[in-house]
Amino acid sequence: MGPYAFIAIEGNIGAGKTTFSKMFAENMGSNLILERFEENPFLERFYDDPESHAFSVELAFVADRFKQLKDVLGSRNLFRQQVVSDYNFDKSLIFGKANLPSSEFTLFRTMFKLMSDLIPQPEVIAILNPGLKKVKEQIIARGRSYEQDMPKGYLEKIDKGYKSHYKHHRGSRVLLIDTSEIDFVSNHEDYEKIKACILTPRKPGVYKMKL
C-alpha cells in the first residue's frame, strides 16, 4: 500500500482533488473518504448570500468532517488499511478564515482546535494547484449551478489561504504540486507522476513540485 497509511488530497475549489482521490484510492486499493458537500444544507444559500450564511455553512462543514474522519480513522487497522481523503481537516480553518468576520472566526478557530486535537494528521497532504485559470474552467465544466456565480475574487482568496496556511506547516509531508501543465485524467503518465510524488518516502516538511 506504499509507505503512508493516511493521505489527504487537497486544493482550491475545482482543483481536481476528488477526481484524483477516486483514481488513486482505486489504484491503491485504499479506503476512500469523500467530503459530503451535497449534504450541507447551507451551501447554496451561502453562495447566494455569503454574509448571512457563512457561519452556518462552516459550522456544518466542520462538524461533518470531524464526524466522518473520527468514524473512519478511529476504526481503521493501521497495518492493513490505507486511507485516502479528498480533504484535510485543516480545510475548515482555511475556509473559515476566508469567509467569517474576525469575531466569528475567533470562536470558530477555538472550536476547530478542540476537534483537531482528536484527529490524526495525514502523513502526506498533496495540494493540487492547476492555477486559477484552469480551476475556473473546471468549475464551469462540472456545472454545479451554485458555483457558477461566485463572488469576484473568491477563488483568489481561497488560493492565498491555502498558500499561507501551509507555508510553514509541521508534522506532515506537504506537497505543493503544480498541475497546471498536466492532465492526470486523460494522460496516465501524468497520473503516475503525481502518484510517485505522493508515495516517495521523505521527511515531514513542505515541498514545492512542478510536474
C-alpha positions, 0 to 999 in steps of 0.5 A: 500500500506504499509507505503512508497509511493516511493521505489527504488530497487537497486544493482550491475549489475545482482543483481536481482533488476528488477526481484524483482521490477516486483514481488513486484510492482505486489504484491503491486499493485504499479506503476512500473518504469523500467530503459530503458537500451535497449534504450541507444544507447551507451551501447554496444559500451561502453562495447566494448570500455569503454574509448571512450564511457563512457561519452556518455553512462552516459550522456544518462543514466542520462538524461533518468532517470531524464526524466522518474522519473520527468514524473512519480513522478511529476504526481503521487497522493501521497495518492493513488499511490505507486511507485516502481523503479528498480533504484535510481537516485543516480545510475548515480553518482555511475556509473559515478564515476566508469567509467569517468576520474576525469575531466569528472566526475567533470562536470558530478557530477555538472550536476547530482546535478542540476537534483537531486535537482528536484527529490524526494528521495525514502523513502526506497532504498533496495540494493540487494547484492547476492555477486559477485559470484552469480551476475556473474552467473546471468549475464551469465544466462540472456545472454545479449551478451554485458555483457558477456565480461566485463572488469576484475574487473568491477563488483568489482568496481561497488560493492565498489561504491555502498558500499561507496556511501551509507555508510553514506547516509541521508534522506532515509531508506537504506537497505543493504540486503544480498541475497546471501543465498536466492532465492526470485524467486523460494522460496516465503518465501524468497520473503516475507522476503525481502518484510517485510524488505522493508515495516517495518516502521523505521527511515531514516538511513542505515541498514545492513540485512542478510536474 
